[in-house]
């Protein structure tokens, strides 16, 4: 499967995702809504996502290494968003 993921579109999409994660994490860090751990996990995840999985061995190591921070970031962000959603009244 990784042999078909070596195109330019995949690499650009991967880097853009990393930039988006970095922007979101920096905003989380500056905000008081999300915890510091959530923001730092997002920054680590964003930096690791700047190197596409198709960039050889280092890319694959970063891609696999980013899975744990990704799952933790999803859980922490999701829990906070659900809590915030419960406080809103329409």
Residue pairs with C-beta under 8 A, 6 or more apart in sequence:
2 53
2 54
2 60
5 53
5 54
6 54
7 54
10 52
10 54
11 52
11 54
11 55
14 49
14 52
14 53
14 54
15 49
15 50
15 52
17 49
18 46
18 47
18 48
18 49
18 50
18 51
19 46
19 50
20 46
21 42
21 45
21 46
21 49
22 42
22 43
22 46
22 47
22 50
23 46
24 42
24 46
25 39
25 40
25 41
25 42
25 43
25 45
25 46
26 39
26 43
28 34
28 38
28 39
28 42
29 36
29 39
29 40
29 43
33 80
33 84
34 76
34 77
34 80
35 76
35 80
37 76
38 73
38 76
38 77
38 80
41 69
41 72
41 73
41 76
42 73
42 77
44 69
45 66
45 69
45 70
45 73
48 62
48 63
48 65
48 66
48 69
49 62
49 66
51 58
51 59
51 62
51 63
52 59
52 63
53 59
53 60
53 62
53 63
